């Protein structure tokens, strides 16, 4: 009797398990969320933009189409030469080739003077003069020698020598200056002295050209 009841209960449990398995299978078939089952696709779209804006403009650095990188202005050469040119194209303006000055003596005095000599044979100009100084212990120097429109302008200056003791008096320094020219002699020579009283013109002399 007990054995029959056990078999009956076992059959009932097996039947319930079979029914439960069928129901689970049906629920699984009805809830298929695979992409191919026709359900809603909730995947996020891939951003395939290449860096362009929505309006099609390129955000990359813009290059100037005209290639301009600043205004380049050509500078005209300013030829301020004072040289004269003859009809055959050769320069006729004198130019200083060499110059030198020597101090020939010094002592007490207050004379400021100069004399100019033109030597056509050697193409030289000589300037002999005396320039004032605060005391005799000075030497003469050439501060400037320049040509402008056929005129040689010479500026003679002074500087102290190496003497340790000197007379206490106004000085007078004698000098000789020589100027050699490559092409022709200047028509006029102006001599200036740069000394205690500033720069002053002491003489202006012109060359006498003998007619042929």
C-alpha positions as CSV (number, residue, x, y, z in Angstrom):
1,X,0.0,0.0,0.0
2,X,2.8,2.4,1.0
3,X,4.7,1.6,-2.2
4,X,1.8,2.5,-4.3
5,X,1.5,5.9,-2.6
6,X,5.2,6.6,-3.2
7,X,4.9,5.8,-6.9
8,X,1.9,8.0,-7.2
9,X,3.7,11.0,-5.5
10,X,6.7,10.4,-7.7
11,X,4.6,10.5,-10.9
12,X,2.9,13.7,-9.7
13,X,6.3,15.5,-9.1
14,X,7.6,14.4,-12.5
15,X,4.4,15.8,-14.2
16,X,4.8,19.2,-12.4
17,X,8.5,19.4,-13.4
18,X,7.6,18.7,-17.0
19,X,4.9,21.4,-17.1
20,X,7.3,23.9,-15.5
21,X,10.0,23.2,-18.1
22,X,7.5,23.8,-21.0
23,X,6.4,27.1,-19.5
24,X,10.1,28.3,-19.1
25,X,10.8,27.4,-22.7
26,X,7.8,29.4,-23.9
27,X,8.9,32.5,-21.9
28,X,12.4,32.3,-23.3
29,X,11.2,32.1,-26.9
30,X,8.9,35.1,-26.5
31,X,11.6,37.4,-25.0
32,X,14.3,37.2,-27.6
33,X,16.2,40.5,-27.7
34,X,18.8,39.6,-30.2
35,X,19.5,42.2,-33.0
36,X,18.0,39.9,-35.6
37,X,14.7,39.4,-33.8
38,X,13.1,42.6,-35.0
39,X,13.3,44.4,-31.6
40,X,14.2,48.0,-31.1
41,X,17.8,48.8,-31.9
42,X,19.1,50.8,-29.0
43,X,22.8,50.9,-30.1
44,X,24.5,54.3,-30.1
45,X,25.4,55.6,-33.6
46,X,29.1,55.9,-34.3
47,X,30.3,59.5,-34.8
48,X,32.0,59.5,-38.2
49,X,32.7,63.2,-38.4
50,X,36.1,64.1,-39.9
51,X,36.5,67.4,-38.1
52,X,34.2,69.4,-40.3
53,X,31.4,71.6,-38.9
54,X,27.8,70.8,-39.7
55,X,27.8,73.6,-42.3
56,X,30.7,71.9,-44.2
57,X,33.3,74.4,-43.1
58,X,36.8,73.2,-42.4
59,X,38.1,74.1,-38.9
60,X,41.8,73.7,-40.0
61,X,44.2,76.7,-40.0
62,X,43.4,78.9,-43.0
63,X,46.1,79.7,-45.4
64,X,46.2,83.1,-47.1
65,X,45.4,82.5,-50.7
66,X,47.3,85.5,-51.9
67,X,50.5,84.3,-50.1
68,X,51.1,87.7,-48.5
69,X,53.4,87.6,-45.5
70,X,54.0,91.3,-45.0
71,X,54.5,94.2,-47.4
72,X,57.9,94.2,-49.0
73,X,58.8,97.7,-50.1
74,X,61.8,98.2,-52.3
75,X,64.1,101.0,-51.2
76,X,65.5,103.3,-53.9
77,X,69.2,103.9,-53.6
78,X,70.0,107.5,-52.8
79,X,73.3,108.4,-54.6
80,X,74.4,111.5,-52.8
81,X,77.9,111.5,-54.3
82,X,79.3,114.9,-55.0
83,X,81.7,113.7,-57.8
84,X,81.6,115.5,-61.1
85,X,81.5,113.4,-64.3
86,X,82.8,114.5,-67.6
87,X,81.1,113.9,-71.0
88,X,83.1,110.7,-71.5
89,X,81.9,109.3,-68.2
90,X,85.2,109.8,-66.2
91,X,85.2,111.4,-62.8
92,X,86.7,114.9,-62.7
93,X,86.2,115.6,-59.0
94,X,89.4,115.6,-56.9
95,X,89.7,113.0,-54.2
96,X,92.2,113.0,-51.3
97,X,94.6,110.1,-51.7
98,X,96.7,110.6,-48.6
99,X,97.3,113.2,-45.8
100,X,99.7,113.9,-43.0
101,X,100.6,116.6,-40.5
102,X,103.7,117.3,-38.5
103,X,104.4,119.8,-35.6
104,X,107.4,121.9,-36.5
105,X,107.6,123.9,-33.2
106,X,105.8,125.3,-30.2
107,X,106.2,128.1,-27.7
108,X,104.5,131.0,-26.0
109,X,102.3,133.0,-28.4
110,X,98.7,133.7,-29.6
111,X,99.0,133.6,-33.4
112,X,96.4,131.7,-35.4
113,X,97.1,131.7,-39.1
114,X,97.6,129.4,-42.2
115,X,98.9,129.6,-45.8
116,X,98.0,127.3,-48.7
117,X,100.2,126.2,-51.5
118,X,99.0,124.3,-54.7
119,X,101.6,122.1,-56.5
120,X,100.2,120.9,-59.8
121,X,103.4,119.0,-60.6
122,X,103.1,116.6,-57.6
123,X,99.3,117.0,-57.3
124,X,99.6,118.1,-53.7
125,X,98.3,120.8,-51.5
126,X,100.4,122.2,-48.5
127,X,99.1,124.0,-45.5
128,X,101.6,125.7,-43.2
129,X,100.2,127.5,-40.1
130,X,100.1,128.2,-36.4
131,X,97.3,127.3,-34.0
132,X,96.7,128.5,-30.4
133,X,96.8,126.2,-27.4
134,X,96.4,126.5,-23.6
135,X,100.1,126.0,-23.3
136,X,103.1,125.2,-25.6
137,X,103.0,121.5,-24.7
138,X,100.6,120.5,-27.5
139,X,100.9,119.0,-31.0
140,X,98.8,119.7,-34.2
141,X,96.4,117.1,-35.6
142,X,94.1,116.8,-38.6
143,X,90.5,116.4,-37.3
144,X,88.9,116.4,-40.7
145,X,89.7,116.7,-44.4
146,X,86.7,116.5,-46.8
147,X,85.9,117.4,-50.4
148,X,82.6,119.1,-51.4
149,X,81.9,120.5,-54.8
150,X,85.6,121.0,-55.6
151,X,86.5,122.6,-52.2
152,X,88.9,120.9,-49.7
153,X,87.9,121.7,-46.1
154,X,90.7,121.1,-43.6
155,X,90.1,121.2,-39.8
156,X,93.3,121.4,-37.8
157,X,93.1,120.6,-34.1
158,X,95.5,120.2,-31.1
159,X,96.2,117.6,-28.4
160,X,98.5,117.5,-25.4
161,X,101.9,115.9,-25.8
162,X,103.7,113.8,-23.3
163,X,105.6,116.6,-21.5
164,X,105.6,116.3,-17.7
165,X,106.4,120.0,-17.2
166,X,105.3,123.0,-19.3
167,X,105.6,126.8,-19.4
168,X,102.6,128.6,-17.9
169,X,101.7,130.7,-20.9
170,X,99.4,130.6,-23.9
171,X,100.8,128.3,-26.5
172,X,101.4,128.6,-30.2
173,X,101.9,125.4,-32.2
174,X,103.4,125.5,-35.7
175,X,102.5,122.8,-38.2
176,X,102.9,121.6,-41.8
177,X,100.2,119.5,-43.5
178,X,100.3,117.8,-46.8
179,X,97.4,116.4,-49.0
180,X,98.0,114.3,-52.1
181,X,95.3,113.9,-54.7
182,X,94.6,111.0,-57.2
183,X,92.9,112.8,-60.1
184,X,93.1,116.6,-59.9
185,X,93.7,119.4,-57.4
186,X,90.8,121.1,-55.7
187,X,89.8,124.6,-56.9
188,X,89.6,126.0,-53.3
189,X,91.0,125.1,-49.9
190,X,89.4,126.3,-46.6
191,X,91.4,125.9,-43.4
192,X,89.8,125.9,-40.0
193,X,91.3,125.8,-36.6
194,X,89.6,123.9,-33.7
195,X,91.2,125.3,-30.5
196,X,90.4,127.0,-27.2
197,X,88.0,129.5,-28.8
198,X,86.1,126.9,-30.9
199,X,86.3,126.2,-34.6
200,X,87.1,129.2,-36.8
201,X,88.0,129.7,-40.4
202,X,91.5,131.2,-40.7
203,X,91.9,131.2,-44.5
204,X,90.2,130.4,-47.8
205,X,92.4,130.3,-50.9
206,X,91.6,129.4,-54.5
207,X,94.0,127.9,-57.1
208,X,95.0,130.2,-60.0
209,X,94.6,128.2,-63.2
210,X,96.8,129.6,-66.1
211,X,95.0,129.9,-69.4
212,X,96.4,127.7,-72.2
